[in-house]
């Protein structure tokens, strides 16, 4: 039985176990900048949706023919561009969190 405890102790101290422990701690903790990023994202995402809807309405009313098709294309373009920005900020936040540990 002592042999099993010694092996278990050695397994708990392996490099892989340390890496797993560090990653778990990094995922549980939040960097101070994350609060700001979360606050901005909470307001940015609804604003993007509103801008996309306004784009859809404006292009469908005043756009050249085929107005509805162009309205949909432009509204989707607004969503794609802004969601790429949001995803970029999240990636930066994840990298920073992992770097700060």
N, C-alpha and C positions, 0 to 999 in steps of 0.2 A: 504494500500500500504506500509506503514511503517513496518507492520508485515512481509510482503514478503521480504523486503530488509534485515530485521534483520535475517530472516531464511536463506537467501542467504549468508549473511555474516558468519553465523555460519557454514554453509555447506562448505564454502571455507576454513575454519580453522580446519576442522576435520583432524584426524590422517591420514585417507586414502588420503585426498587431499594433505596433506603435503608429504606423501610417493610418490604419483604420481608426484608431482612437483620436488622432489629430484631426482627421477629416470629420468625424462625428462631432467633435468639439467646435470646429469651424462652422459647421452647419447649424449648430444650436445657438451660437453667439451671433450678435448683430453688430456690425460696425456703426459708429455714430453717424456716418454719412448716409446709411441706409434709411434712417428716419426721414431725412430730407428728400431722398430719392423717392421713397414711398409717398410722401406728401405731394410731391410734384406729379407723380404718376397718377395719383387719385384724382387730380384735377385735369391733367393733360388728356387722359383717355376719353372722358366724357366730352371735353371740348373738341377733340378730333371727330368724334361721332357727330356732334352738332355741326361742325364745319362741313363734313361729308354730306349731311342731310341738306344743308343750305345750298351746297354746290349742286346737288341733285335737283332741287327745286328751281334754282336760278337757271341752270342750263336747260331744264325741261320747258321753262316758260319763255326765256329770251334767247335760247340757243338756235343756231341755224339747223335746218332740216338735215338729217333725222335727229330731232332734238332729244327725244327720250334715250336713244342709243348713246348719243354723246354725253348726256347727263349721267348715265350709268357708268360709262367709261371714266369720266372725270371724277365722279364720287369714289369709285374704286381706286383710282390713282391717288386721291387724297389719303384714303385709308392705308394703302400700301406704303407710301412714303412715310407717313407718320408712325406706322407700326414698326417700320425698320428703325426709326429713331428710338422708339421705346425699347425695342429688343437690344439695340446697341447700348443703351444706358443700363439695362439689366445685366448684359454680359460684362460691362465694366464693373458693375457692383459685385458680381460673382467673383471676378478675378481679384478685385481688391480685397474682398472678404477672405479669399483663400490665401492671399499674400500676407495679410495681417494676422491670419490665424485666429 
